[in-house]
């Protein structure tokens, strides 16, 4: 499964003591979204902060998309608010994912 492979690669990277960056995390978060693993996507976003990496609009959009795939519309909408509070301007991808999440809920 793609998201599990992405997480293994993150762990492997850490074991080699290589530095992870936003691009690496974004790819893993995106893989989690595709696998409907919204909780894991949120965990990765939190881990970024512990490693002094600031989630950017791509990161946040990927997490919103993961919540949409996992049918968690309230979390997706809440993340849009969090993005704005953290001065990360949501983009079309984030808004579309949040709208789609709401639409799926009926």
Backbone bond lengths (Angstrom), bond angles and torsions (degrees), N, CA, C in turn:
res aa  C-N    CA-C-N  psi(-1)  N-CA   C-N-CA  omega(-1)  CA-C   N-CA-C  phi
1 X - - - 1.457 - - 1.523 107.87 -
2 X 1.319 115.63 134.60 1.462 123.22 -172.50 1.537 113.03 -57.68
3 X 1.333 117.57 -46.99 1.458 119.55 -176.68 1.527 111.12 -65.69
4 X 1.325 116.97 -35.38 1.462 119.50 178.38 1.529 111.03 -68.03
5 X 1.312 116.31 -38.15 1.469 120.37 176.94 1.531 110.28 -64.20
6 X 1.323 116.08 -40.21 1.468 120.15 179.27 1.531 110.39 -61.97
7 X 1.329 116.97 -42.21 1.464 120.45 179.20 1.522 111.29 -66.84
8 X 1.320 116.46 -38.66 1.472 119.79 177.00 1.534 110.64 -62.52
9 X 1.310 115.54 -40.56 1.471 118.97 179.76 1.531 111.39 -65.95
10 X 1.329 116.43 -37.29 1.466 119.13 175.37 1.525 110.19 -60.99
11 X 1.319 116.19 -45.61 1.462 120.26 179.24 1.526 111.31 -63.06
12 X 1.336 116.09 -40.29 1.463 120.44 178.34 1.524 110.05 -62.32
13 X 1.309 116.32 -42.63 1.462 120.90 179.90 1.520 110.35 -60.18
14 X 1.330 115.51 -43.58 1.473 119.78 177.26 1.534 111.15 -63.02
15 X 1.319 116.63 -40.68 1.463 119.57 -177.71 1.537 111.87 -64.72
16 X 1.323 116.76 -27.05 1.460 120.91 176.06 1.522 111.57 -87.88
17 X 1.338 114.93 4.85 1.460 122.56 179.54 1.523 112.63 58.39
18 X 1.323 115.43 34.15 1.459 120.23 174.29 1.519 108.94 -87.37
19 X 1.301 116.19 153.97 1.460 120.90 -178.27 1.527 109.50 -85.97
20 X 1.324 114.90 128.26 1.462 120.86 176.38 1.521 108.69 -87.24
21 X 1.323 116.56 145.07 1.452 120.38 178.07 1.529 110.11 -124.86
22 X 1.321 115.97 -179.79 1.472 121.24 -178.71 1.522 111.52 -59.45
23 X 1.302 117.48 -38.49 1.461 120.87 -178.15 1.527 110.29 -62.65
24 X 1.315 116.60 -42.99 1.463 120.95 178.98 1.519 110.91 -62.80
25 X 1.333 115.27 -47.36 1.467 119.28 178.20 1.524 111.58 -63.80
26 X 1.317 116.91 -41.77 1.465 120.04 -179.78 1.526 111.26 -59.19
27 X 1.317 116.24 -40.76 1.464 119.95 179.20 1.525 110.61 -64.67
28 X 1.320 116.78 -42.41 1.472 120.39 179.42 1.531 111.03 -67.10
29 X 1.319 116.76 -40.65 1.472 120.72 178.64 1.520 109.84 -64.36
30 X 1.307 116.44 -41.63 1.469 120.59 177.81 1.523 110.87 -61.59
31 X 1.323 117.13 -42.09 1.466 120.71 178.02 1.527 110.59 -63.13
32 X 1.323 116.48 -39.24 1.470 119.90 177.23 1.529 110.41 -63.60
33 X 1.315 116.63 -39.12 1.464 120.23 178.03 1.511 111.81 -62.09
34 X 1.321 115.85 -44.15 1.463 119.80 179.28 1.520 111.55 -64.02
35 X 1.326 116.41 -28.55 1.460 121.15 178.68 1.519 113.10 -92.19
36 X 1.332 116.36 9.56 1.470 122.94 179.50 1.524 111.95 59.95
37 X 1.305 115.98 33.07 1.459 122.21 -179.86 1.531 109.48 -103.41
38 X 1.331 116.47 65.11 1.460 121.80 -175.02 1.523 112.12 -62.42
39 X 1.331 117.37 -35.85 1.463 119.85 -179.52 1.526 110.47 -65.03
40 X 1.318 116.38 -41.28 1.458 120.41 178.93 1.529 110.50 -66.07
41 X 1.327 116.81 -37.01 1.467 120.51 176.97 1.528 110.40 -61.14
42 X 1.325 116.96 -42.26 1.467 120.67 177.72 1.529 111.45 -64.53
43 X 1.315 116.12 -40.30 1.467 120.53 178.59 1.529 110.49 -61.55
44 X 1.333 116.24 -43.86 1.467 119.51 179.31 1.523 111.49 -63.12
45 X 1.323 116.34 -38.66 1.465 120.49 178.44 1.528 110.00 -62.90
46 X 1.321 116.60 -40.14 1.464 121.25 177.27 1.524 110.86 -66.63
47 X 1.330 116.76 -40.97 1.467 120.52 178.12 1.527 111.99 -60.61
48 X 1.316 115.59 -36.04 1.464 119.27 178.24 1.521 110.23 -56.17
49 X 1.314 114.82 -45.17 1.469 119.45 -178.22 1.530 111.36 -64.01
50 X 1.327 117.13 -35.79 1.468 119.59 179.71 1.529 111.10 -69.33
51 X 1.321 116.22 -20.10 1.467 120.89 178.12 1.530 111.26 -100.80
52 X 1.328 114.83 20.00 1.475 122.41 178.14 1.521 113.65 59.51
53 X 1.320 116.22 31.89 1.455 121.10 173.97 1.524 107.88 -105.79
54 X 1.301 115.98 134.24 1.460 119.99 -178.93 1.531 109.34 -95.60
55 X 1.342 116.34 119.05 1.470 118.55 176.34 1.530 110.16 -57.95
56 X 1.316 115.92 134.37 1.460 120.54 179.54 1.529 109.83 -104.17
57 X 1.305 116.92 -172.84 1.468 120.67 -176.87 1.531 111.18 -62.45
58 X 1.311 117.64 -33.35 1.468 120.46 178.47 1.521 109.88 -68.24
59 X 1.317 116.64 -43.90 1.466 121.42 177.56 1.519 110.49 -58.22
60 X 1.318 115.25 -53.62 1.469 120.60 -176.50 1.522 111.66 -63.02
61 X 1.308 117.31 -39.96 1.465 120.80 178.46 1.526 110.72 -63.81
62 X 1.328 116.31 -38.31 1.461 120.37 178.47 1.527 111.17 -66.01
63 X 1.331 116.92 -37.34 1.470 120.43 178.15 1.529 109.85 -69.22
64 X 1.329 117.56 -42.21 1.469 120.91 176.77 1.530 109.12 -60.42
65 X 1.315 116.21 -42.83 1.470 121.09 178.78 1.533 110.57 -62.25
66 X 1.320 117.18 -39.88 1.470 120.96 177.86 1.529 110.33 -62.58
67 X 1.311 116.62 -40.65 1.472 120.39 177.74 1.530 110.63 -65.76
68 X 1.298 115.72 -37.29 1.470 120.18 176.76 1.521 110.11 -63.16
69 X 1.324 117.14 -46.21 1.466 121.16 179.82 1.525 111.25 -63.10
70 X 1.329 116.17 -32.28 1.452 120.89 178.96 1.521 113.36 -87.40
71 X 1.336 116.61 6.90 1.471 123.31 178.86 1.530 112.85 59.09
72 X 1.312 115.98 41.67 1.464 121.27 176.70 1.523 109.29 -113.83
73 X 1.320 115.73 76.28 1.454 121.38 -173.87 1.522 112.48 -64.30
74 X 1.337 117.67 -38.17 1.465 119.15 -179.09 1.519 111.06 -63.87
75 X 1.313 116.39 -40.53 1.458 120.75 178.22 1.531 109.77 -65.48
76 X 1.328 117.04 -41.66 1.468 121.09 179.78 1.526 111.01 -60.91
77 X 1.326 116.62 -45.73 1.474 120.80 179.73 1.528 110.07 -66.61
78 X 1.320 116.53 -40.59 1.467 120.44 178.44 1.534 110.62 -60.92
79 X 1.324 116.29 -39.73 1.470 119.76 179.55 1.527 112.05 -63.51
80 X 1.326 117.43 -33.47 1.468 119.42 175.09 1.527 110.16 -60.62
81 X 1.331 116.15 -42.15 1.459 120.68 178.29 1.524 111.25 -64.95
82 X 1.323 116.21 -42.49 1.463 120.98 179.34 1.530 110.08 -62.87
83 X 1.320 116.51 -40.47 1.463 120.32 178.54 1.520 109.92 -56.63
84 X 1.316 116.34 -48.95 1.461 120.37 -177.56 1.523 111.82 -64.97
85 X 1.331 116.81 -38.74 1.469 120.18 178.15 1.521 111.69 -64.97
86 X 1.327 115.82 -29.28 1.471 121.23 179.04 1.523 112.42 -94.60
87 X 1.321 116.14 15.18 1.469 122.53 177.02 1.523 113.61 60.83
88 X 1.323 114.88 33.96 1.465 120.89 172.99 1.523 105.27 -110.81
89 X 1.297 116.67 109.33 1.456 121.58 -176.22 1.529 110.02 -73.84
90 X 1.352 116.91 116.64 1.471 118.93 179.14 1.529 110.95 -59.09
91 X 1.319 115.99 145.45 1.455 120.75 178.17 1.525 110.12 -106.84
92 X 1.307 116.21 -177.02 1.459 121.97 -178.12 1.527 110.89 -58.99
93 X 1.316 117.43 -38.61 1.463 121.31 -179.51 1.524 110.24 -61.23
94 X 1.329 117.11 -45.67 1.466 120.86 -179.60 1.525 110.96 -64.54
95 X 1.336 116.46 -45.77 1.467 119.51 179.75 1.531 111.22 -63.59
96 X 1.313 116.69 -43.98 1.473 119.75 179.47 1.523 111.95 -62.25
97 X 1.324 117.01 -40.45 1.465 120.53 179.12 1.527 110.53 -64.91
98 X 1.327 117.10 -42.28 1.465 120.58 179.35 1.536 110.78 -65.75
99 X 1.321 116.35 -41.95 1.468 119.99 178.86 1.531 109.98 -64.69
100 X 1.309 116.24 -42.19 1.462 120.30 178.88 1.520 111.29 -63.37
101 X 1.334 116.85 -38.87 1.466 120.74 177.75 1.526 110.52 -62.01
102 X 1.336 116.11 -43.18 1.466 120.10 177.84 1.517 111.09 -64.61
103 X 1.303 116.26 -40.54 1.454 121.54 -179.38 1.533 111.61 -63.11
104 X 1.324 116.81 -39.41 1.454 120.99 -179.12 1.534 112.18 -66.07
105 X 1.332 115.31 -28.57 1.451 119.19 -178.50 1.526 111.24 -76.12
106 X 1.313 116.07 -15.10 1.462 119.71 175.11 1.465 112.16 101.90
